[in-house]
Each structure stands twice: as C-alpha cells, then as structure tokens.
Amino acid sequence: MAKFGLSAIDRTKIGVANELVEAGVPKTDIVLAFYAPYRRPYTEFAVG
C-alpha cells in the first residue's frame, strides 16, 4: 500500500491532504511530512 507524503507547508485554503481524502485516499495513507515525526501522532493522518 502506497503512502502519500506531503512535505511542503500546505497554506492553501482547503489543503492538499483534504483533497486527497475527498478523492478517496484513506487518511492512514497520507503522511503530513511538514510536521516533525513527534507531532504526527496527534494528527488524523499516518505517522510514517
């Protein structure tokens, strides 16, 4: 299973991660790489 890693700060109004979720990508497959690894468990998305 592939994971999407978003590495740039997403300053868009909706957010790329939210667009991926709306397109059917599970949150467990999306890593918010612009957050430090220790902060990722506190998001709704994958940790790594």
CHARMM internal coordinates of N, CA and C (Angstrom, degrees):
IC EDIT
DIST 1 N 1 CA 1.4405
DIST 1 CA 1 C 1.5300
ANGL 1 N 1 CA 1 C 108.32
DIST 1 C 2 N 1.2945
ANGL 1 CA 1 C 2 N 117.61
DIHE 1 N 1 CA 1 C 2 N 128.25
DIST 2 N 2 CA 1.4672
ANGL 1 C 2 N 2 CA 122.70
DIHE 1 CA 1 C 2 N 2 CA -178.85
DIST 2 CA 2 C 1.5131
ANGL 2 N 2 CA 2 C 110.98
DIHE 1 C 2 N 2 CA 2 C -83.60
DIST 2 C 3 N 1.3044
ANGL 2 CA 2 C 3 N 114.36
DIHE 2 N 2 CA 2 C 3 N 148.07
DIST 3 N 3 CA 1.4636
ANGL 2 C 3 N 3 CA 119.69
DIHE 2 CA 2 C 3 N 3 CA 175.30
DIST 3 CA 3 C 1.5111
ANGL 3 N 3 CA 3 C 108.64
DIHE 2 C 3 N 3 CA 3 C -117.72
DIST 3 C 4 N 1.3147
ANGL 3 CA 3 C 4 N 115.65
DIHE 3 N 3 CA 3 C 4 N 145.82
DIST 4 N 4 CA 1.4507
ANGL 3 C 4 N 4 CA 122.20
DIHE 3 CA 3 C 4 N 4 CA 176.42
DIST 4 CA 4 C 1.5204
ANGL 4 N 4 CA 4 C 107.62
DIHE 3 C 4 N 4 CA 4 C -97.37
DIST 4 C 5 N 1.3276
ANGL 4 CA 4 C 5 N 117.90
DIHE 4 N 4 CA 4 C 5 N 128.93
DIST 5 N 5 CA 1.4565
ANGL 4 C 5 N 5 CA 121.78
DIHE 4 CA 4 C 5 N 5 CA 176.62
DIST 5 CA 5 C 1.5202
ANGL 5 N 5 CA 5 C 109.63
DIHE 4 C 5 N 5 CA 5 C -111.49
DIST 5 C 6 N 1.3011
ANGL 5 CA 5 C 6 N 116.11
DIHE 5 N 5 CA 5 C 6 N 117.10
DIST 6 N 6 CA 1.4617
ANGL 5 C 6 N 6 CA 120.56
DIHE 5 CA 5 C 6 N 6 CA 178.00
DIST 6 CA 6 C 1.5178
ANGL 6 N 6 CA 6 C 107.09
DIHE 5 C 6 N 6 CA 6 C -95.91
DIST 6 C 7 N 1.3420
ANGL 6 CA 6 C 7 N 116.53
DIHE 6 N 6 CA 6 C 7 N 112.71
DIST 7 N 7 CA 1.4560
ANGL 6 C 7 N 7 CA 119.38
DIHE 6 CA 6 C 7 N 7 CA -171.09
DIST 7 CA 7 C 1.5161
ANGL 7 N 7 CA 7 C 114.49
DIHE 6 C 7 N 7 CA 7 C -105.34
DIST 7 C 8 N 1.3050
ANGL 7 CA 7 C 8 N 118.55
DIHE 7 N 7 CA 7 C 8 N -12.19
DIST 8 N 8 CA 1.4691
ANGL 7 C 8 N 8 CA 120.14
DIHE 7 CA 7 C 8 N 8 CA 178.52
DIST 8 CA 8 C 1.5199
ANGL 8 N 8 CA 8 C 108.53
DIHE 7 C 8 N 8 CA 8 C -100.83
DIST 8 C 9 N 1.2932
ANGL 8 CA 8 C 9 N 115.82
DIHE 8 N 8 CA 8 C 9 N 150.46
DIST 9 N 9 CA 1.4558
ANGL 8 C 9 N 9 CA 118.73
DIHE 8 CA 8 C 9 N 9 CA 177.37
DIST 9 CA 9 C 1.5167
ANGL 9 N 9 CA 9 C 108.68
DIHE 8 C 9 N 9 CA 9 C -62.94
DIST 9 C 10 N 1.3078
ANGL 9 CA 9 C 10 N 115.51
DIHE 9 N 9 CA 9 C 10 N 126.32
DIST 10 N 10 CA 1.4583
ANGL 9 C 10 N 10 CA 121.47
DIHE 9 CA 9 C 10 N 10 CA -176.33
DIST 10 CA 10 C 1.5222
ANGL 10 N 10 CA 10 C 108.79
DIHE 9 C 10 N 10 CA 10 C -92.43
DIST 10 C 11 N 1.3039
ANGL 10 CA 10 C 11 N 116.31
DIHE 10 N 10 CA 10 C 11 N 100.24
DIST 11 N 11 CA 1.4611
ANGL 10 C 11 N 11 CA 120.98
DIHE 10 CA 10 C 11 N 11 CA -178.37
DIST 11 CA 11 C 1.5239
ANGL 11 N 11 CA 11 C 112.37
DIHE 10 C 11 N 11 CA 11 C -103.58
DIST 11 C 12 N 1.3276
ANGL 11 CA 11 C 12 N 116.07
DIHE 11 N 11 CA 11 C 12 N 20.27
DIST 12 N 12 CA 1.4517
ANGL 11 C 12 N 12 CA 119.14
DIHE 11 CA 11 C 12 N 12 CA 177.43
DIST 12 CA 12 C 1.5173
ANGL 12 N 12 CA 12 C 109.48
DIHE 11 C 12 N 12 CA 12 C -79.31
DIST 12 C 13 N 1.3087
ANGL 12 CA 12 C 13 N 116.24
DIHE 12 N 12 CA 12 C 13 N 161.38
DIST 13 N 13 CA 1.4598
ANGL 12 C 13 N 13 CA 120.72
DIHE 12 CA 12 C 13 N 13 CA -177.36
DIST 13 CA 13 C 1.5306
ANGL 13 N 13 CA 13 C 111.66
DIHE 12 C 13 N 13 CA 13 C -63.80
DIST 13 C 14 N 1.3247
ANGL 13 CA 13 C 14 N 116.39
DIHE 13 N 13 CA 13 C 14 N -45.07
DIST 14 N 14 CA 1.4648
ANGL 13 C 14 N 14 CA 120.23
DIHE 13 CA 13 C 14 N 14 CA -177.69
DIST 14 CA 14 C 1.5224
ANGL 14 N 14 CA 14 C 110.79
DIHE 13 C 14 N 14 CA 14 C -90.09
DIST 14 C 15 N 1.3018
ANGL 14 CA 14 C 15 N 117.51
DIHE 14 N 14 CA 14 C 15 N -43.65
DIST 15 N 15 CA 1.4616
ANGL 14 C 15 N 15 CA 121.76
DIHE 14 CA 14 C 15 N 15 CA -178.63
DIST 15 CA 15 C 1.5101
ANGL 15 N 15 CA 15 C 111.44
DIHE 14 C 15 N 15 CA 15 C 98.56
DIST 15 C 16 N 1.3049
ANGL 15 CA 15 C 16 N 115.15
DIHE 15 N 15 CA 15 C 16 N 134.47
DIST 16 N 16 CA 1.4635
ANGL 15 C 16 N 16 CA 121.08
DIHE 15 CA 15 C 16 N 16 CA -178.79
DIST 16 CA 16 C 1.5241
ANGL 16 N 16 CA 16 C 110.34
DIHE 15 C 16 N 16 CA 16 C -62.99
DIST 16 C 17 N 1.3197
ANGL 16 CA 16 C 17 N 117.39
DIHE 16 N 16 CA 16 C 17 N -39.73
DIST 17 N 17 CA 1.4627
ANGL 16 C 17 N 17 CA 120.01
DIHE 16 CA 16 C 17 N 17 CA -179.42
DIST 17 CA 17 C 1.5222
ANGL 17 N 17 CA 17 C 110.49
DIHE 16 C 17 N 17 CA 17 C -59.89
DIST 17 C 18 N 1.3149
ANGL 17 CA 17 C 18 N 117.60
DIHE 17 N 17 CA 17 C 18 N -42.22
DIST 18 N 18 CA 1.4624
ANGL 17 C 18 N 18 CA 120.70
DIHE 17 CA 17 C 18 N 18 CA 179.10
DIST 18 CA 18 C 1.5247
ANGL 18 N 18 CA 18 C 111.35
DIHE 17 C 18 N 18 CA 18 C -65.95
DIST 18 C 19 N 1.3150
ANGL 18 CA 18 C 19 N 117.28
DIHE 18 N 18 CA 18 C 19 N -35.88
DIST 19 N 19 CA 1.4595
ANGL 18 C 19 N 19 CA 120.36
DIHE 18 CA 18 C 19 N 19 CA 176.64
DIST 19 CA 19 C 1.5269
ANGL 19 N 19 CA 19 C 110.73
DIHE 18 C 19 N 19 CA 19 C -65.73
DIST 19 C 20 N 1.3313
ANGL 19 CA 19 C 20 N 117.12
DIHE 19 N 19 CA 19 C 20 N -38.62
DIST 20 N 20 CA 1.4665
ANGL 19 C 20 N 20 CA 120.38
DIHE 19 CA 19 C 20 N 20 CA 177.13
DIST 20 CA 20 C 1.5264
ANGL 20 N 20 CA 20 C 110.58
DIHE 19 C 20 N 20 CA 20 C -63.88
DIST 20 C 21 N 1.3349
ANGL 20 CA 20 C 21 N 117.11
DIHE 20 N 20 CA 20 C 21 N -41.42
DIST 21 N 21 CA 1.4631
ANGL 20 C 21 N 21 CA 121.05
DIHE 20 CA 20 C 21 N 21 CA 178.42
DIST 21 CA 21 C 1.5281
ANGL 21 N 21 CA 21 C 109.91
DIHE 20 C 21 N 21 CA 21 C -62.52
DIST 21 C 22 N 1.3191
ANGL 21 CA 21 C 22 N 116.60
DIHE 21 N 21 CA 21 C 22 N -44.36
DIST 22 N 22 CA 1.4701
ANGL 21 C 22 N 22 CA 120.15
DIHE 21 CA 21 C 22 N 22 CA 178.59
DIST 22 CA 22 C 1.5289
ANGL 22 N 22 CA 22 C 111.92
DIHE 21 C 22 N 22 CA 22 C -62.99
DIST 22 C 23 N 1.3306
ANGL 22 CA 22 C 23 N 116.50
DIHE 22 N 22 CA 22 C 23 N -28.26
DIST 23 N 23 CA 1.4634
ANGL 22 C 23 N 23 CA 121.07
DIHE 22 CA 22 C 23 N 23 CA 178.72
DIST 23 CA 23 C 1.5238
ANGL 23 N 23 CA 23 C 112.00
DIHE 22 C 23 N 23 CA 23 C -81.74
DIST 23 C 24 N 1.3324
ANGL 23 CA 23 C 24 N 116.86
DIHE 23 N 23 CA 23 C 24 N -1.85
DIST 24 N 24 CA 1.4567
ANGL 23 C 24 N 24 CA 119.95
DIHE 23 CA 23 C 24 N 24 CA 176.37
DIST 24 CA 24 C 1.5103
ANGL 24 N 24 CA 24 C 116.01
DIHE 23 C 24 N 24 CA 24 C 104.97
DIST 24 C 25 N 1.3196
ANGL 24 CA 24 C 25 N 118.63
DIHE 24 N 24 CA 24 C 25 N 2.50
DIST 25 N 25 CA 1.4644
ANGL 24 C 25 N 25 CA 121.09
DIHE 24 CA 24 C 25 N 25 CA 178.41
DIST 25 CA 25 C 1.5344
ANGL 25 N 25 CA 25 C 108.33
DIHE 24 C 25 N 25 CA 25 C -79.30
DIST 25 C 26 N 1.3219
ANGL 25 CA 25 C 26 N 118.52
DIHE 25 N 25 CA 25 C 26 N 125.15
DIST 26 N 26 CA 1.4633
ANGL 25 C 26 N 26 CA 120.63
DIHE 25 CA 25 C 26 N 26 CA 179.46
DIST 26 CA 26 C 1.5297
ANGL 26 N 26 CA 26 C 111.47
DIHE 25 C 26 N 26 CA 26 C -65.01
DIST 26 C 27 N 1.3299
ANGL 26 CA 26 C 27 N 116.15
DIHE 26 N 26 CA 26 C 27 N 145.20
DIST 27 N 27 CA 1.4696
ANGL 26 C 27 N 27 CA 120.17
DIHE 26 CA 26 C 27 N 27 CA 178.45
DIST 27 CA 27 C 1.5221
ANGL 27 N 27 CA 27 C 111.52
DIHE 26 C 27 N 27 CA 27 C -60.78
DIST 27 C 28 N 1.3281
ANGL 27 CA 27 C 28 N 117.01
DIHE 27 N 27 CA 27 C 28 N -25.52
DIST 28 N 28 CA 1.4632
ANGL 27 C 28 N 28 CA 120.68
DIHE 27 CA 27 C 28 N 28 CA 178.77
DIST 28 CA 28 C 1.5236
ANGL 28 N 28 CA 28 C 112.38
DIHE 27 C 28 N 28 CA 28 C -70.85
DIST 28 C 29 N 1.3394
ANGL 28 CA 28 C 29 N 117.30
DIHE 28 N 28 CA 28 C 29 N -9.37
DIST 29 N 29 CA 1.4709
ANGL 28 C 29 N 29 CA 121.96
DIHE 28 CA 28 C 29 N 29 CA 178.27
DIST 29 CA 29 C 1.5284
ANGL 29 N 29 CA 29 C 112.46
DIHE 28 C 29 N 29 CA 29 C -105.29
DIST 29 C 30 N 1.3210
ANGL 29 CA 29 C 30 N 117.44
DIHE 29 N 29 CA 29 C 30 N 4.39
DIST 30 N 30 CA 1.4657
ANGL 29 C 30 N 30 CA 121.28
DIHE 29 CA 29 C 30 N 30 CA -177.56
DIST 30 CA 30 C 1.5246
ANGL 30 N 30 CA 30 C 108.86
DIHE 29 C 30 N 30 CA 30 C -116.52
DIST 30 C 31 N 1.3288
ANGL 30 CA 30 C 31 N 116.72
DIHE 30 N 30 CA 30 C 31 N 122.03
DIST 31 N 31 CA 1.4674
ANGL 30 C 31 N 31 CA 122.18
DIHE 30 CA 30 C 31 N 31 CA 177.69
DIST 31 CA 31 C 1.5188
ANGL 31 N 31 CA 31 C 108.14
DIHE 30 C 31 N 31 CA 31 C -107.13
DIST 31 C 32 N 1.3181
ANGL 31 CA 31 C 32 N 116.23
DIHE 31 N 31 CA 31 C 32 N 123.31
DIST 32 N 32 CA 1.4620
ANGL 31 C 32 N 32 CA 121.02
DIHE 31 CA 31 C 32 N 32 CA 176.58
DIST 32 CA 32 C 1.5271
ANGL 32 N 32 CA 32 C 108.18
DIHE 31 C 32 N 32 CA 32 C -83.72
DIST 32 C 33 N 1.3274
ANGL 32 CA 32 C 33 N 115.27
DIHE 32 N 32 CA 32 C 33 N 83.18
DIST 33 N 33 CA 1.4600
ANGL 32 C 33 N 33 CA 121.28
DIHE 32 CA 32 C 33 N 33 CA -172.36
DIST 33 CA 33 C 1.5189
ANGL 33 N 33 CA 33 C 113.53
DIHE 32 C 33 N 33 CA 33 C -69.53
DIST 33 C 34 N 1.3396
ANGL 33 CA 33 C 34 N 117.77
DIHE 33 N 33 CA 33 C 34 N -11.40
DIST 34 N 34 CA 1.4563
ANGL 33 C 34 N 34 CA 118.92
DIHE 33 CA 33 C 34 N 34 CA 176.53
DIST 34 CA 34 C 1.5163
ANGL 34 N 34 CA 34 C 111.58
DIHE 33 C 34 N 34 CA 34 C -78.31
DIST 34 C 35 N 1.3482
ANGL 34 CA 34 C 35 N 117.28
DIHE 34 N 34 CA 34 C 35 N -7.54
DIST 35 N 35 CA 1.4610
ANGL 34 C 35 N 35 CA 121.33
DIHE 34 CA 34 C 35 N 35 CA 170.73
DIST 35 CA 35 C 1.5221
ANGL 35 N 35 CA 35 C 108.24
DIHE 34 C 35 N 35 CA 35 C -94.55
DIST 35 C 36 N 1.3096
ANGL 35 CA 35 C 36 N 116.85
DIHE 35 N 35 CA 35 C 36 N 142.45
DIST 36 N 36 CA 1.4689
ANGL 35 C 36 N 36 CA 121.01
DIHE 35 CA 35 C 36 N 36 CA 175.39
DIST 36 CA 36 C 1.5330
ANGL 36 N 36 CA 36 C 108.44
DIHE 35 C 36 N 36 CA 36 C -61.53
DIST 36 C 37 N 1.3287
ANGL 36 CA 36 C 37 N 117.75
DIHE 36 N 36 CA 36 C 37 N 148.81
DIST 37 N 37 CA 1.4651
ANGL 36 C 37 N 37 CA 120.48
DIHE 36 CA 36 C 37 N 37 CA -178.34
DIST 37 CA 37 C 1.5322
ANGL 37 N 37 CA 37 C 114.01
DIHE 36 C 37 N 37 CA 37 C -52.22
DIST 37 C 38 N 1.3078
ANGL 37 CA 37 C 38 N 118.78
DIHE 37 N 37 CA 37 C 38 N -33.94
DIST 38 N 38 CA 1.4640
ANGL 37 C 38 N 38 CA 119.91
DIHE 37 CA 37 C 38 N 38 CA -178.66
DIST 38 CA 38 C 1.5290
ANGL 38 N 38 CA 38 C 112.34
DIHE 37 C 38 N 38 CA 38 C -72.23
DIST 38 C 39 N 1.3361
ANGL 38 CA 38 C 39 N 118.23
DIHE 38 N 38 CA 38 C 39 N -17.37
DIST 39 N 39 CA 1.4714
ANGL 38 C 39 N 39 CA 121.84
DIHE 38 CA 38 C 39 N 39 CA 178.78
DIST 39 CA 39 C 1.5185
ANGL 39 N 39 CA 39 C 113.20
DIHE 38 C 39 N 39 CA 39 C -92.84
DIST 39 C 40 N 1.3198
ANGL 39 CA 39 C 40 N 117.73
DIHE 39 N 39 CA 39 C 40 N -19.21
DIST 40 N 40 CA 1.4638
ANGL 39 C 40 N 40 CA 121.20
DIHE 39 CA 39 C 40 N 40 CA -174.47
DIST 40 CA 40 C 1.5286
ANGL 40 N 40 CA 40 C 114.32
DIHE 39 C 40 N 40 CA 40 C -62.29
DIST 40 C 41 N 1.3372
ANGL 40 CA 40 C 41 N 119.94
DIHE 40 N 40 CA 40 C 41 N -34.24
DIST 41 N 41 CA 1.4744
ANGL 40 C 41 N 41 CA 118.29
DIHE 40 CA 40 C 41 N 41 CA 178.62
DIST 41 CA 41 C 1.5306
ANGL 41 N 41 CA 41 C 113.23
DIHE 40 C 41 N 41 CA 41 C -62.38
DIST 41 C 42 N 1.3023
ANGL 41 CA 41 C 42 N 117.88
DIHE 41 N 41 CA 41 C 42 N -17.78
DIST 42 N 42 CA 1.4662
ANGL 41 C 42 N 42 CA 121.66
DIHE 41 CA 41 C 42 N 42 CA -178.60
DIST 42 CA 42 C 1.5308
ANGL 42 N 42 CA 42 C 112.72
DIHE 41 C 42 N 42 CA 42 C -89.83
DIST 42 C 43 N 1.3333
ANGL 42 CA 42 C 43 N 116.86
DIHE 42 N 42 CA 42 C 43 N 2.04
DIST 43 N 43 CA 1.4656
ANGL 42 C 43 N 43 CA 121.41
DIHE 42 CA 42 C 43 N 43 CA 177.12
DIST 43 CA 43 C 1.5323
ANGL 43 N 43 CA 43 C 107.77
DIHE 42 C 43 N 43 CA 43 C -99.60
DIST 43 C 44 N 1.3090
ANGL 43 CA 43 C 44 N 116.50
DIHE 43 N 43 CA 43 C 44 N 173.60
DIST 44 N 44 CA 1.4673
ANGL 43 C 44 N 44 CA 121.93
DIHE 43 CA 43 C 44 N 44 CA 176.99
DIST 44 CA 44 C 1.5177
ANGL 44 N 44 CA 44 C 111.93
DIHE 43 C 44 N 44 CA 44 C -85.81
DIST 44 C 45 N 1.3387
ANGL 44 CA 44 C 45 N 116.90
DIHE 44 N 44 CA 44 C 45 N 1.41
DIST 45 N 45 CA 1.4529
ANGL 44 C 45 N 45 CA 121.37
DIHE 44 CA 44 C 45 N 45 CA -172.40
DIST 45 CA 45 C 1.5291
ANGL 45 N 45 CA 45 C 111.65
DIHE 44 C 45 N 45 CA 45 C -108.45
DIST 45 C 46 N 1.3254
ANGL 45 CA 45 C 46 N 116.62
DIHE 45 N 45 CA 45 C 46 N 178.51
DIST 46 N 46 CA 1.4590
ANGL 45 C 46 N 46 CA 122.14
DIHE 45 CA 45 C 46 N 46 CA -178.43
DIST 46 CA 46 C 1.5210
ANGL 46 N 46 CA 46 C 111.20
DIHE 45 C 46 N 46 CA 46 C -64.02
DIST 46 C 47 N 1.3276
ANGL 46 CA 46 C 47 N 116.54
DIHE 46 N 46 CA 46 C 47 N 157.04
DIST 47 N 47 CA 1.4562
ANGL 46 C 47 N 47 CA 121.09
DIHE 46 CA 46 C 47 N 47 CA -178.47
DIST 47 CA 47 C 1.5251
ANGL 47 N 47 CA 47 C 112.82
DIHE 46 C 47 N 47 CA 47 C -99.03
DIST 47 C 48 N 1.2966
ANGL 47 CA 47 C 48 N 118.81
DIHE 47 N 47 CA 47 C 48 N -16.82
DIST 48 N 48 CA 1.4557
ANGL 47 C 48 N 48 CA 119.05
DIHE 47 CA 47 C 48 N 48 CA 178.85
DIST 48 CA 48 C 1.4889
ANGL 48 N 48 CA 48 C 114.55
DIHE 47 C 48 N 48 CA 48 C 164.65
END
COOR INIT
IC SEED 1 N 1 CA 1 C
IC BUILD
